[in-house]
Amino acid sequence: MTRTALPERMTFLMIVNDPGIARFAHDSGVARLFVDLEYIGKDLRQKGLDTWKSRQTVEDISRIREAVPEGHLLVRVNPLHDGTKAELDEVLARGADSVMLPMFHSRDDLARFLDLLADRAEPVPLVETAAALAAVPHICETLSLSRLHIGLNDLHLDMKLDFMFQPLADGLLDEAAEALNTHGVRFGIGGIARAGEGIVSPEYLLGEHVRLGSDAAILSRTLHRGAPDLQSLRAEMDFPAELAKLQAIYAGFRTADAETLGRNRIETADRIRDVVTLIRNKRTV
């Protein structure tokens, strides 16, 4: 796989609602503070799953912007709808640096979003449908983008797969990653837990990020245990130390040779397929 030169540090994104946590996360090395406004259709898509469901509002954009005026603020809006233009106007007026579009299906959907955004902030398409994933090569050829993110939760649901990391094991991201690398579009994949934790730990997943050319991940709720305020976060964990562990794993893979990355790919796929087997077995009991 062709891979663009990866930066020395991975870009961590973190959904934040508390100004104190936002300030602390930024100072600890979180590159992009994330406010999530998406709610349209999400409860129906992810019904019964223990996934993040946004309760944030546009006022939270202003609160986080005021807490970290120099930070990079990413806002996820709703999927394209009749009110997208007004939603973008409000988000940008409150200080968003980047705007993420979820649940688009085609190159034309994304082109419409870019027209509405009109170069007022960095667009970050969120690829989480099978159709959008298949369209990535055409998108790279015909639209101007600097960054994109691949969301594994909704993507695996849309693909009728059993486990959110299954697209990695099945090689379903490789063609899109190749196109993104060829056209110099930076991208991230899914979320990440603490080192040594998660159903498939970062010690394996970050190797796949590097192999594919991904340089970004969202810090999952399991990493910070959903801490509601800074006092709770400090009591729960040494946040900067946990980020440093993840960066060290990423750095190790970043300098690894192709043989090492290939071996990690096989080991990661085996672990993911073991989880898929367990899920299927539970379903038949």
Phi and psi in degrees as a GROMACS rama.xvg file:
@    title "Ramachandran Plot"
@    xaxis  label "Phi"
@    yaxis  label "Psi"
@TYPE xy
-68.4908  135.314  THR-2
-137.001  127.784  ARG-3
-69.5129  157.198  THR-4
-61.4181  125.159  ALA-5
-83.6979  146.523  LEU-6
-66.9887  161.783  PRO-7
-67.4129  -29.4098  GLU-8
-120.054  143.656  ARG-9
-76.6989  146.226  MET-10
-87.1497  115.73  THR-11
-99.2848  132.896  PHE-12
-108.803  143.582  LEU-13
-142.944  124.925  MET-14
-70.6458  123.087  ILE-15
-129.152  142.105  VAL-16
-127.168  -20.1594  ASN-17
-98.5475  125.985  ASP-18
-58.4906  -36.9275  PRO-19
-63.9467  -43.6243  GLY-20
-64.4724  -40.0607  ILE-21
-59.3349  -46.3446  ALA-22
-62.567  -45.6311  ARG-23
-66.6385  -42.9312  PHE-24
-62.4934  -44.778  ALA-25
-59.4463  -47.0568  HIS-26
-67.553  -21.0198  ASP-27
-90.6462  -5.0166  SER-28
115.034  8.94867  GLY-29
-76.7106  118.733  VAL-30
-77.4615  -30.8783  ALA-31
-134.138  117.307  ARG-32
-82.655  138.739  LEU-33
-124.822  119.655  PHE-34
-109.195  130.061  VAL-35
-113.634  110.6  ASP-36
-99.2335  -2.52284  LEU-37
-69.1591  127.312  GLU-38
-141.428  -23.5775  TYR-39
-65.1057  116.525  ILE-40
82.3838  -7.69129  GLY-41
-73.4512  -41.5165  LYS-42
-59.9967  -39.1936  ASP-43
-68.6346  -43.5028  LEU-44
-65.3279  -40.1832  ARG-45
-110.498  28.6972  GLN-46
-57.0424  128.727  LYS-47
84.4294  -4.01624  GLY-48
-99.5513  146.157  LEU-49
-85.0948  71.6767  ASP-50
-119.151  163.301  THR-51
-65.9295  124.331  TRP-52
-117.513  119.841  LYS-53
-68.154  136.287  SER-54
-123.399  18.6858  ARG-55
-85.6204  157.532  GLN-56
-130.016  173.235  THR-57
-62.0193  -26.6598  VAL-58
-62.4757  -28.8204  GLU-59
-66.755  -29.9021  ASP-60
-59.5744  -47.6025  ILE-61
-63.9765  -39.1963  SER-62
-64.3222  -43.5026  ARG-63
-72.418  -38.4166  ILE-64
-60.773  -42.3945  ARG-65
-67.8676  -34.2222  GLU-66
-72.8313  -34.0706  ALA-67
-134.647  72.8184  VAL-68
-62.5428  -26.6419  PRO-69
-92.4404  -5.36828  GLU-70
-78.8521  164.251  GLY-71
-89.2293  121.53  HIS-72
-110.778  116.269  LEU-73
-103.832  131.654  LEU-74
-122.751  126.154  VAL-75
-92.2663  122.741  ARG-76
-95.4216  -175.134  VAL-77
-79.029  162.099  ASN-78
-56.5686  160.318  PRO-79
-50.1405  130.269  LEU-80
-155.626  -179.943  HIS-81
-61.33  -25.9414  ASP-82
-97.7742  13.2324  GLY-83
-61.2173  -42.7089  THR-84
-59.5474  -46.7821  LYS-85
-65.8674  -37.5638  ALA-86
-64.0456  -43.6046  GLU-87
-63.1782  -43.6479  LEU-88
-57.0029  -43.1606  ASP-89
-68.764  -44.7581  GLU-90
-60.6437  -44.3027  VAL-91
-70.1597  -36.7017  LEU-92
-63.9431  -26.2221  ALA-93
-92.1651  0.582597  ARG-94
109.026  17.7439  GLY-95
-65.9754  136.442  ALA-96
-91.0263  -34.3215  ASP-97
-133.56  149.548  SER-98
-127.633  126.475  VAL-99
-100.332  129.108  MET-100
-102.96  116.739  LEU-101
-91.8671  164.671  PRO-102
52.4179  38.833  MET-103
-88.6612  161.799  PHE-104
-121.212  -16.4301  HIS-105
-147.809  167.479  SER-106
-60.4095  -38.6318  ARG-107
-67.7419  -36.258  ASP-108
-58.0204  -47.0009  ASP-109
-67.6321  -38.641  LEU-110
-61.2616  -38.9847  ALA-111
-64.0518  -42.8459  ARG-112
-61.0284  -44.858  PHE-113
-62.1691  -36.9223  LEU-114
-63.1391  -42.1486  ASP-115
-68.9611  -36.0611  LEU-116
-71.662  -34.4983  LEU-117
53.2031  45.3454  ALA-118
60.4272  22.2307  ASP-119
-86.162  -13.0916  ARG-120
-161  167.868  ALA-121
-71.5252  125.68  GLU-122
-81.5641  138.996  PRO-123
-129.772  90.5574  VAL-124
-63.202  138.482  PRO-125
-107.473  107.539  LEU-126
-82.3654  109.647  VAL-127
-144.739  21.7579  GLU-128
-129.43  152.895  THR-129
-60.6388  -38.7639  ALA-130
-65.3896  -41.0625  ALA-131
-65.3895  -40.2756  ALA-132
-62.1491  -44.1759  LEU-133
-64.8882  -27.3823  ALA-134
-84.346  -8.32199  ALA-135
-54.505  -46.2105  VAL-136
-58.3629  -42.2052  PRO-137
-67.6691  -38.2577  HIS-138
-60.6938  -45.221  ILE-139
-62.1904  -34.0638  CYS-140
-77.23  -27.065  GLU-141
-119.166  -13.1729  THR-142
-123.667  150.68  LEU-143
-93.6804  114.101  SER-144
-133.705  149.332  LEU-145
-106.725  -24.2593  SER-146
-153.75  153.603  ARG-147
-151.068  154.958  LEU-148
-130.06  141.717  HIS-149
-105.986  117.622  ILE-150
-96.2825  119.942  GLY-151
-84.1229  -24.8384  LEU-152
-61.0842  -63.5316  ASN-153
-70.1192  -28.9558  ASP-154
-63.8011  -45.9048  LEU-155
-68.3837  -30.87  HIS-156
-67.052  -44.2879  LEU-157
-64.5778  -31.482  ASP-158
-86.0603  0.565304  MET-159
61.18  38.499  LYS-160
-95.7411  167.164  LEU-161
-89.9407  -24.8425  ASP-162
-144.52  141.196  PHE-163
-65.6982  -24.4196  MET-164
-90.7891  2.78486  PHE-165
-60.0522  -35.1898  GLN-166
-57.2922  -30.7815  PRO-167
-67.6514  -49.3289  LEU-168
-62.5988  -34.9452  ALA-169
-87.7526  2.25045  ASP-170
71.0397  21.1685  GLY-171
-77.4097  -13.1734  LEU-172
-96.5692  -9.14685  LEU-173
-63.4143  -43.6985  ASP-174
-65.6724  -42.8296  GLU-175
-64.4865  -42.5414  ALA-176
-61.57  -40.5235  ALA-177
-59.6403  -44.9286  GLU-178
-64.9529  -42.5199  ALA-179
-63.281  -43.1531  LEU-180
-64.0696  -43.1647  ASN-181
-60.2871  -36.7541  THR-182
-98.1699  6.79011  HIS-183
70.4021  28.3117  GLY-184
-94.0339  116.747  VAL-185
-66.9991  146.716  ARG-186
-152.97  160.219  PHE-187
-126.334  168.037  GLY-188
-133.763  120.348  ILE-189
53.3302  -152.903  GLY-190
-119.038  175.303  GLY-191
-145.763  143.5  ILE-192
-97.2025  -170.757  ALA-193
-69.7612  155.352  ARG-194
-56.4587  134.43  ALA-195
80.5345  1.241  GLY-196
-123.938  176.049  GLU-197
93.4113  155.661  GLY-198
-59.92  -40.5617  ILE-199
-124.219  113.82  VAL-200
-75.2848  161.109  SER-201
-58.3325  -23.9826  PRO-202
-60.9107  -20.3893  GLU-203
-105.69  -46.7342  TYR-204
-62.3393  -36.8275  LEU-205
-67.7542  -25.4421  LEU-206
-65.6095  -36.4236  GLY-207
-71.0031  -35.8493  GLU-208
-56.0037  -49.6792  HIS-209
-65.6473  -44.9169  VAL-210
-57.9522  -41.8871  ARG-211
-80.3932  -20.5134  LEU-212
100.733  11.0109  GLY-213
-75.7666  139.55  SER-214
-126.148  19.1876  ASP-215
-149.41  151.388  ALA-216
-154.731  151.838  ALA-217
-86.514  132.308  ILE-218
-71.3803  118.411  LEU-219
-74.3865  163.851  SER-220
-62.0516  -31.3188  ARG-221
-65.891  -26.677  THR-222
-66.7511  -47.6063  LEU-223
-104.41  7.37002  HIS-224
57.8851  25.8937  ARG-225
64.0678  30.9902  GLY-226
-54.7803  127.601  ALA-227
-81.7576  -20.0013  PRO-228
-149.828  171.287  ASP-229
-64.7407  -39.4788  LEU-230
-59.5282  -43.7313  GLN-231
-65.8234  -39.8147  SER-232
-63.9813  -44.5742  LEU-233
-64.6524  -36.3526  ARG-234
-70.9102  -30.0361  ALA-235
-80.1516  -33.7094  GLU-236
-163.079  162.915  MET-237
-91.4857  88.7457  ASP-238
-58.7878  -50.6066  PHE-239
-59.2661  -36.7459  PRO-240
-66.5237  -38.2068  ALA-241
-66.8737  -39.0392  GLU-242
-64.6592  -38.9401  LEU-243
-63.3918  -38.0715  ALA-244
-61.2709  -44.5276  LYS-245
-65.0716  -41.5798  LEU-246
-63.1847  -36.1723  GLN-247
-67.0861  -39.508  ALA-248
-64.4807  -45.4067  ILE-249
-59.1474  -44.6324  TYR-250
-62.348  -38.4404  ALA-251
-62.9802  -42.869  GLY-252
-71.5761  -34.546  PHE-253
-60.2225  -31.441  ARG-254
-100.089  4.86653  THR-255
-76.5862  156.453  ALA-256
-85.152  171.425  ASP-257
-61.2626  -34.3342  ALA-258
-64.3706  -42.8091  GLU-259
-64.5645  -44.4587  THR-260
-64.3308  -37.62  LEU-261
-66.3753  -39.844  GLY-262
-66.0353  -41.2061  ARG-263
-63.6845  -36.9235  ASN-264
-58.3593  -45.1127  ARG-265
-66.0198  -43.7869  ILE-266
-65.0487  -39.9144  GLU-267
-65.1752  -45.0643  THR-268
-61.4253  -39.6496  ALA-269
-62.6639  -42.6594  ASP-270
-64.956  -42.4582  ARG-271
-63.8966  -42.7195  ILE-272
-67.5574  -31.2804  ARG-273
-62.2768  -41.5463  ASP-274
-64.9203  -42.6691  VAL-275
-59.5569  -42.081  VAL-276
-62.0097  -43.0976  THR-277
-61.9072  -42.8044  LEU-278
-61.6573  -45.1019  ILE-279
-67.129  -37.4138  ARG-280
-65.7023  -40.1702  ASN-281
-63.2633  -34.4528  LYS-282
-67.5026  -29.3264  ARG-283
-92.0705  -7.47236  THR-284
